[in-house]
Amino acid sequence: MGDAVASLARPARPYEMDFALVGHQESWRAASDVLAVLRGPKHAPLPDHEIKDIFPWIPPRAVCQVEVRSLAGAKARGVYIDSFIPPDRLEARYVHENLARVRAAAAYAIEAGAKIVSLGGFSSILIEGNLGQLPAGPGTVFTTGNTLTVAFIVQGIKKMCALKGRNLRRSTLLIVGATGDVGSGCARCLAPIVRRVLLNARNVERLEKLAAELEADGVEAEVATDPERFSGEADLVVCAASLASPSLLLGRIAPDAIVCDAGYPKNLSQSAKLPLATVFFGGLGQITAGMSFSPDFRGVLNRHPFPDVAHGCLLEGMALALEGRFEPFSQGRGGITPKRVQEIAATARRHGIYLAPLYNADGPVEVGLDRTSGPEHLGADDCAVAV
Amino acid sequence: MEPIIYPSCSASECTSLGSNAPIWQDILAQAVTGELLAAMNYTSLSEIARDPRELADALEHAQGERGHAAAFAAEGCKIGVDVGNNVEGKHWKRLREAFLGCSKKRDFFGCLIVQEIMLESFAVASYARVAKVAPGSLGATFARIAAEEEDHVDHAMAILRAERDLDAERFDDKVHRLHLDVMTTLAKMLAKECKDGHCEVCHGSCVKPALFEVSLSAAALRGASLQQYLKTLDRLGLPGEVTLRWVTQLPV
């Protein structure tokens, strides 16, 4: 895959390329749908086994153009570049292959002339916050997009607590994947406003470092590499772990907990038994002035039950492009502060990019909303949930 | 059809590959056929050369491809198998006709696109893949020839890029037309099953289901070939999102 980087050369686009979104598919179903759109309606969909044979061989490249509009009247144009990481190859043993794919996708974005590049899903996790691992291009900057993801997770937690009549200040918060870029950002934003904080991650040194940082700000935090070992039960959970597939079971939490699954791929296993808990997918925003794809990948690249919804990490690049602010806003592991979260949330809001309606695998979770609901059904207060 | 001179092989040179020898025999037969077809294509190209240098290059390449065919046949001798060839086999014949369609119109660039971009992408990728698993000198020969074929692509790239710079839209349309013909045929050749019947090159039944016995697979050969093709089109400057659609629409 690596030699693809050096070999890229293509003509200048007929328009300025404001942004590029680098992503990958989280399931074979999603990968199949992407290939079905590429093949077009005249060609029969490929059987699953053919998709699994073909997909790993596709080099990273643009699959469609994207245009995003601002409530303030601005437009930004870009491309969605898929790294074509096979959905079943997100595990650590494929890290070198996947890193080469992310680098090739980054090189593609540079060649396309993108001014800002958002790294979606595993793309930023793979480079472990070290944007220096990416190829350099004059006039192109990279952002992990994680700051806006944190903003939407925090907004989602607050909104769901409000909807459920839950008092945040009396809550016990568990963050799974707490030492990652997104997890630590959530910890900094949410820890000061809850009663108790439980931090879970695989690396004990990083956990203790984060706990010490929070304690310096007056917040006491318990840490554990095994979530079963916490002394208390969490009634508020943020799942922000970098898992290759949904495998989190969450055995020891309050039965009626609010659970925000912010993973991509999702963290929660389908066999997680949480019958009384309220689960929602976090980190998602909605572009109220709309976005369009050419060719039309609506509902394929953004597989959500509401229109114009995307992950915060991708929306960050679009918001910054609409703002004309081409800078590496989110640079990697551990640098997300409440102040930066507020700043990017305000930037997104200026352009009509708000927290998306909350939903989970069964559909919308907000009372009174159904799958046909769009942004017009959101009240002003819902959109303006502050960090 | 171009003649091929089979090397005389002595028993002492033979290295037995046991039950896998018939598999290598068919792989080599496909390679020899492809090289002979390339030699024929370059010979045809020499007939429409626009200047003495193009003529010399085409003839030199034709000679080189005949040498590759002979080298593959010699590898067959070493493992104790006779390596056949059949440029009239249904897929190879169709590929030759596509090339002749260009040369008859004296479409020099069309000829280069078919041979250097499409057929050589297939050769470079599949030979490199075979080289990784083929034993001894057989692997070394596949690797050497893959590298030499890659040089051909590099040579053509500069010529084709200059042509594309003159009128990218017209050039890309031409590539697409040829893609629909040539790459569709190659995709059928590389499909996991030969849905249109025997390819007329394998000496017995189709070799593809047995490829796993030598650590190969039709799926991997097809994937590697199409990946190489996409990268070659990238180097030419064609938009990646467009060529991706072309490739995903090929038959499987």
Interface residues (C-beta under 8 A of the other chain):
Chain A: D3 A4 S7 L8 A9 R10 P11 L35 L38 R39 G40 H43 L46 P47 E50 D53 I54 P56 W57 I58 P59 R61 A62 V63 C64 Q65 V79 Y108 P295
Chain B: A168 K192 A219 R222 G223 A224 L226 Q227 L230 K231 D234 R235 G237 L238 P239 G240 E241 L244 R245 V247 T248 Q249 V252
